Amino acid sequence: MQLHTPVKLLNRVGNALEKRLKHLGIETVQDLLFYFPFRYEDYSQLRQIKDLKDGEQVTVKGKIELIANKRSPRKRTVNTEAVVADDSEQIKVVWFGQPFIAKTLKQGDSVYLSGKVTSDMFGVQMVGPAYEKVIDLTPNPSPYKGEGRPATTHTARIVPMYSLTTGITQKQLRFLMSQIIELAKELDDWLPEDLKEKADVMNLGEAVRAIHFPESDDEMKHALLRLKFDELFILQLRGEIIRQQIKTSQAPELKFKEKEIQEFVKKLPFELTKKQKISAWEILQDMDSDEPMNRLLEGDVGSGKTVVAAMALYNTVLNGYQAVIMAPTEVLARQHFESISQLLGNSIEICLLTRSQFLINLISNSPNKNSNSKITKKQVIEKIKDGEAQIIIGTHSLLTDKVEFSARGGKDLGLVIVDEQHRFGVEQRKTIREKSGDKNTTPHFLSMTATPIPRSFALTLYGDLDLSIIDEMPADRKIVKTRLVDPHNREKAYKFIHDQVKQGRQAFVICPLIEEKEEIILSADEKKTVMAEYEKLSKKVFPNLRVGYLHGKLKP
């Protein structure tokens, strides 16, 4: 057996199980080795029955003295009851609804039982424990010691727990893993020895073996350390490669138009905060270079990222280049279009291009200022290509082959801004950057996010990006108050909403789903859908108020 061996060749893998494993992304032995547990049950504490206490998670080793199935008179289910004894005492064991256990385990079998101890008036017992027959693989049948297969897989050890799909059990996955775990030592370790020594991490094969069947809590932590180090190292390496590629690229040198930018700031109906000024200065300085800017602008909702972005857009246009903002949704793109149009629309032609919306903010000296309703999608695309549209705002629609930036207009793409960049893939961000009319230059790149990311984590996650943070709110922003309402206070919350609406305000109720989907398994509270909540609120809770619904599948 080798790392590339298909899992269908493993013992007890039929066609049905092969398909279920494929659903988890497991097709080869190597795929299986890299399917890591998400948590563990610690059953490594082997105890005598006489020492067991209520609530403990332990393992006992004993002999089955009695085992039989009994039908429950109330629930009409078949339960399996057993009496297991060691040298010190007996314990009662119960499994509910698993009659096959009485055929698997027989009187006289030596077994490991791992689980939680409970007690009642009749003494201690174990309900539904994991079980495993004692098989002496070595003279000392202890859990896996690093060579060959583990002596126990489901009991008497730190037991791995995996994410599953329908039709696969933890026991099945652990059984398959135990067949191939010895092949972990065949994995190529891509880290150099000196780097492993410097980082104080174990070999890859040893880490993969230990992550599935750790001999101790300490070994499990060392395995986690190696695998986490790998993930972070690859992120850092990727970031550095991108950073070096950017350094070798040529960008349009967008001179800082200080006088015009100062005039723009003076005309604003509000005063910029200190952090807005610092962030804008960092961005404008980056753009005043022939090395492409690659910066992340982070700030909470309402912190004023848009006006900072507007300054960068304006400076780009003043240098004779086009600029783009790409947003993940039509709603956000339209919001940006309206905001940027208010800030810059008197002297700059701005267009919106999404799947279903195409608008142009016709500048004041245009003879067709009020003819936006007659604009077609084709006309917007032509204006982008001709360079007439100076700032382009849109969604994924900007990535299509039909959209070209100033191929005929001579105004190459100078700046790309992506809002909520985590909603776009690497290839999508790369595509928009490569759409410049001049194939020899790379546009400056600015990402924006409202997700609060600690600086240390942002530098790890986005190692290729410089970071600007707006961590203060404008003076006129109201404080956001957050309250958690317990279910028994829900009526008070409904009354509060009712009173606020009567005062002329609005309330929004956010649900995780549009309509219920069977394949999504959520708790009762998490399963709330837009349509079900709409029915409830409009007919039962607020029948005298106007209740509407809005979701992503509606037409614009």
Secondary structure, DSSP 4 states (H G I P E B T S, - for coil): --TT-BGGGSTT--HHHHHHHHHTT--BHHHHHT---SEEEE---B--GGG--TT-EEEEEEEEEEEEEEE-TTT--EEEEEEEE-SS-EEEEEEES-TTHHHHS-TT-EEEEEEEEEEETTEEEEES-EEEE---SSSS--S--SSSS-S-SSSSSEEEE----TT--HHHHHHHHHHHGGGGGGS---S-HHHHHHHT---HHHHHHHHHS-SSHHHHHHHHHHHHHHHHHHHHHHHHHHHHHHHTS--------HHHHHHHHHHSSSPPPHHHHHHHHHHHHHHSSSSPPEEEEEE-TTS-HHHHHHHHHHHHHHTT-EEEEE-SSHHHHHHHHHHHHHHHTTTS-EEEE-SS-EEEE--TT-TTTT-GGG--HHHHHHHHHHT---EEEESGGGGSTT--SSTTTS--EEEEEEESGGGS-HHHHHHHHTT-SSTT---EEEEEE-S---HHHHHHHTTTSEEEEE-S--TTPPPP------GGGHHHHHHHHHHHHHTT-------SBSS--TT----TTTT-BHHHHHHHIIIII-TTS------TTS--
